[in-house]
């Protein structure tokens, strides 16, 4: 059997049945993209190596347990596992996290601020809370590009590569995300500056 000629789905089916060489082929096909993705997000090669290994452990556990349901979408599924591990890592460190906005995390904490007085800090925090809510209202594809651009400071070429779309598509998603965000700000009467 020539495993290199098999699809990802066929390799997964055979791997689950005990053909270990099939996972080696899956790994050979996708390891470079997975590792590059982690390095881009983490900006730390050693940490990327650690999370690369953890991602593989999670992938194997999920496949072996029969819980893999992403028919035909193995690579995006594997990258999503890696992305979630990156988020968990930054949460555990209580540092700036590359994740979707939540109640306790503010996407706009990455924006530097000079010595603000208490009133300015309160206003800034209030605006950021409102923006977090509005960002979560964006369609998933727009939110993903916006967050990669803001959190990871990724260039559009890398965003396109990670999301497996053209550069023009990633630029378009960013444009629509900003248009949608502006519309949501108007609708909900959110103003950035006083």
N, C-alpha and C positions, 0 to 999 in steps of 0.2 A: 504494500500500500504506500503510495506517495502522498504524505501528509501535506506537503506544500501546495498541492493542487486542490485541497479541500477548503470549503468555506469556513468561516468562523463558527457558524452554527453546527456544521458537521463535526468540526474539531471538538466543540463543547460536548456534543452528544457522545462522541467516542471517549473523551476524557472522563466523563461521568461514569461510563461503563468500565473504566479501569485502564484505558490506553494512555499512560503517563506521557508518552512522547507527543501526544496531541497538545498538551498544555505547553510543552516546550516550543512548539510551533506557534501557538497563540502568543506566547511571550516574545518570541523572536520578531513577530510581526508588529507588535505594539509597544515594546519596551522603550524604544527611543522617544516616541511621542509622549508616553507617560512620564518618563524622566525629565524631558525638556519642559513639559507642563509644570511639573513640581518645582523645577529650578526657577522658572519664570515667576511663579507665585511666591516662592519662599526667598529667592535671592540668596540662598545658602546651599551650596552643593552637598555638604555633609548631612544637613537636615533633610534635604531632598532624597538622599540615599536611604535614610532611615524610614521616611514616609513611603518611599518606593517599595521597600520590603513589606511594610505594614499593609500597603494596598494589595500586594500580591497575596498576603496571608488572608485578607478579607475576601478577595476574589475566589481563592481556592476553597475557603470555608463555605461560601455561598454556593458555589458550583457543586461541591461534594454533598451539601445538605439538600440539594434539589430545589433551592429557592430562587434560582436565576430565572427571570421571566421576560427579559428584554430581547425578544426574538429579533435577530438581525441587527442589534444595536450594541454589540459587545464593547467596542472601544469607547463610545460615549458613556456607557454604564460604568466602565472601569475608571474613566476620568472623573466621573461624578463621585465615585468612592474616594478617589485621591483628593478631590476638592473638599469633601466633607472632613477628611482627616486633617487637611490644612486648617480648616475652620476650627476644628476641635483643638488643634495644637495652639492656635493663637488665643482661643478662649482660655485655655489652661494657663497660659502665660500672663493673661490679663494685659496684653499689649494691644496695639492697633491690630485689628483683625480684618481679614479679607473675607467678608461674608455678607450675606444679605442683611439689611438693617433689621434690628430687633429693638425691643424696649430698652435693653441695657447697653446697646451699642449704637454709636452714631457714626454714620458714613462720613460725616463732615468734620469729624475730629481730626482728620488729616489736614484740614485747612489751618494753617498757622494763624495765631492771633497775637497781637502785641499785648502788653499789660492792660487788660481790660478791668474796669472797675466792676463792682458787684452787680450793678444794674445792667451794664453791658453784657456781662457773663450770663445773667438771667435771660436777657433778650436773645442772646445767641443760642442758649440751650433750648429755649422755647421754639425758635425757628427750626433748629435741628430736629426736634421732636416732631414737628409738623411735617418736615421734609421726609423723615423716615417713614411716616405713615403714607405719604403720597408716593414715595418710591415703591413701596410694597403694592401699590395699586396698579403699577405699570404691568403690561404684558410680560411674561417670563423672558422672551427673547430680547426685549428692549432693556429690561432690568439687568439681565446678565451682562450685556455689553457695557451698560452704564457703570456697573459695579467693577467690572474688570478694568475699565478705563480709570475710574476714580480710586479704587482701593489698591489695585496692583500696578497702577500707572503703566499699563501695558500699551504699547503702540498698536494701531489698528491692524497692522500686518500680523502680529502675534495673536490678537483677538480673533482674527479671521482663521488663523491656523488652528487654534484651540477649539473654536466653535464649528470648525469644518464648513465655513461659508466663504464666499469671496470677500475681498477687502471692501468692495462697493456695498455688499450686503451688510457688513458690520458697520460701515459708515452710515448707511441708511438707517439701521436700527438705532444707532446713537442719535441721529438727527430726529427720528420719530420719538425716541425716549425723551429728548429735551423738549420737543413740541408738546408731547403729552404731559410732561411734568409742568410746563408753563400753563397749559390749559387747566390742569388740576389745581395749580396754585391760584389761578384766577377764580375758579369755581369755588374753592374753599377759602378764598380771601387770605392767602398766605403771602406776605411781603418779605423780601429778603433784607431790605434796609429801611430804616426809619427815616 
